[in-house]
Amino acid sequence: MLWLLFILLSYLVGSINPTYLVGRLQGFDARFVGRRAWGSCGAMKAWHLFGWPVGVFVFLFDALKIFFVAWLASIFVTSPWILLFCILAGAIGHIFPFYLQFSGGYGIASAWGGVLFFIWHFFGQLEQVLFFSFIAMTTLVCFEMFVLFPL
């Protein structure tokens, strides 16, 4: 039964959306503002609306929230399947947060944080994992920023 609690916790922590919260602090709904008002609010939307420092902060926050929840679950749960479901629940929480009418971000940073934890937890060598995941994520983010959603 503990596994169910961690999956629910992963969804709830994954649904924390800093782009939406920063937009609300400035008095607007970040999902429907900006030149590209495509109805989502993730790290890329924060980059476009608030600039690169906020975009980088949101990216790291999204990745680390899933990393943290998976790390916390790994202390109490030993099954790799439960950890995988916690990571998936966190990414689903980011993509479909209940309080935003199931319209969150795309989940790229969240999935990256989950994959980073999963590889680190089962294969060790955090330095190598960080290096290769940094290369992969830099390529992916640059492709997303400059090809899919340019300014």
C-alpha positions in Angstrom: 0.0 0.0 0.0 3.0 2.3 0.5 3.6 2.2 -3.2 0.2 3.7 -3.9 1.0 6.6 -1.6 4.3 7.3 -3.4 2.6 7.2 -6.8 0.0 9.7 -5.7 2.6 11.9 -4.1 4.6 11.8 -7.3 1.5 13.0 -9.3 0.9 15.8 -6.8 4.5 17.0 -6.7 4.7 16.6 -10.5 1.6 18.9 -10.9 3.4 21.8 -9.2 3.8 24.2 -12.2 6.2 27.1 -11.6 5.4 28.8 -14.9 1.8 29.0 -14.0 2.7 30.2 -10.5 5.1 32.9 -11.8 2.4 34.1 -14.2 -0.2 34.2 -11.5 2.2 36.3 -9.3 2.4 38.7 -12.2 -1.4 38.8 -12.6 -2.1 36.6 -15.7 -2.5 33.0 -16.7 0.7 32.0 -18.5 -1.1 29.3 -20.5 -3.0 31.9 -22.6 -0.6 34.8 -22.8 2.2 35.6 -25.2 2.9 35.5 -28.8 2.6 31.7 -28.7 -0.4 31.2 -26.5 -0.6 27.4 -27.2 -2.4 26.6 -23.9 0.5 24.9 -22.1 2.9 26.2 -19.4 6.3 24.5 -19.1 9.9 25.5 -19.2 9.7 26.6 -22.9 6.8 28.9 -22.2 8.6 30.4 -19.2 11.6 31.0 -21.5 9.4 32.8 -24.0 7.4 34.8 -21.5 9.9 35.7 -18.7 13.3 35.3 -20.3 16.1 32.8 -20.1 16.8 33.0 -16.3 13.3 32.1 -15.4 13.2 29.5 -18.2 16.3 27.8 -16.8 14.9 27.9 -13.3 11.7 26.3 -14.4 13.5 23.7 -16.4 15.6 22.7 -13.4 12.7 22.9 -11.0 10.7 20.6 -13.2 13.5 18.1 -13.5 14.5 18.2 -9.8 10.9 17.7 -8.6 10.7 14.3 -10.3 14.2 13.5 -9.3 13.4 14.3 -5.6 10.2 12.3 -5.5 11.8 9.3 -7.1 14.7 9.5 -4.7 12.3 9.7 -1.8 10.4 6.7 -3.0 13.7 4.8 -3.5 14.4 5.1 0.2 11.2 3.2 1.2 10.5 1.1 -1.9 12.9 -1.4 -3.5 11.0 -2.4 -6.6 12.3 -0.7 -9.8 8.8 -0.9 -11.2 7.4 1.2 -8.4 10.1 3.7 -9.0 9.3 3.8 -12.7 5.6 4.3 -12.0 6.5 7.1 -9.6 8.5 8.8 -12.3 5.7 8.3 -14.8 3.1 9.6 -12.3 5.3 12.7 -11.8 5.6 13.3 -15.5 1.8 12.8 -16.0 1.2 15.2 -13.1 3.3 17.8 -14.9 1.5 17.3 -18.2 -2.0 16.9 -16.8 -2.3 18.9 -13.5 -5.8 18.6 -12.0 -5.9 22.3 -11.0 -5.1 23.6 -14.5 -7.9 21.6 -16.2 -5.3 19.0 -17.2 -3.3 21.5 -19.3 0.3 21.6 -18.1 3.6 21.5 -19.8 5.0 19.0 -22.3 6.9 17.0 -19.6 10.4 17.1 -21.3 12.2 18.4 -18.2 10.2 16.2 -15.9 11.0 13.1 -17.9 14.6 14.1 -18.0 14.7 14.4 -14.2 13.1 11.0 -13.9 15.4 9.3 -16.4 18.4 10.9 -14.7 17.4 9.5 -11.4 16.6 6.0 -12.8 20.0 5.7 -14.5 21.8 7.1 -11.5 20.0 4.8 -9.1 20.5 1.6 -11.0 23.8 2.2 -12.8 25.7 4.6 -10.4 28.4 6.9 -11.7 26.5 10.1 -11.4 29.3 12.1 -13.2 28.9 10.0 -16.3 25.1 10.1 -16.2 25.2 13.9 -15.8 27.6 14.3 -18.7 25.6 12.1 -21.2 22.2 13.4 -20.1 23.5 17.0 -20.3 24.6 16.4 -23.9 21.2 14.7 -24.7 19.1 17.4 -23.0 21.1 20.3 -24.5 20.5 18.8 -28.0 16.8 18.3 -27.3 16.2 21.7 -25.7 18.1 23.5 -28.6 16.0 21.6 -31.1 12.8 22.5 -29.3 13.8 26.2 -28.9 15.2 26.9 -32.3 13.3 24.5 -34.6 9.9 23.6 -33.0 9.1 26.8 -31.1 11.4 29.7 -32.1 10.9 33.2 -30.8 
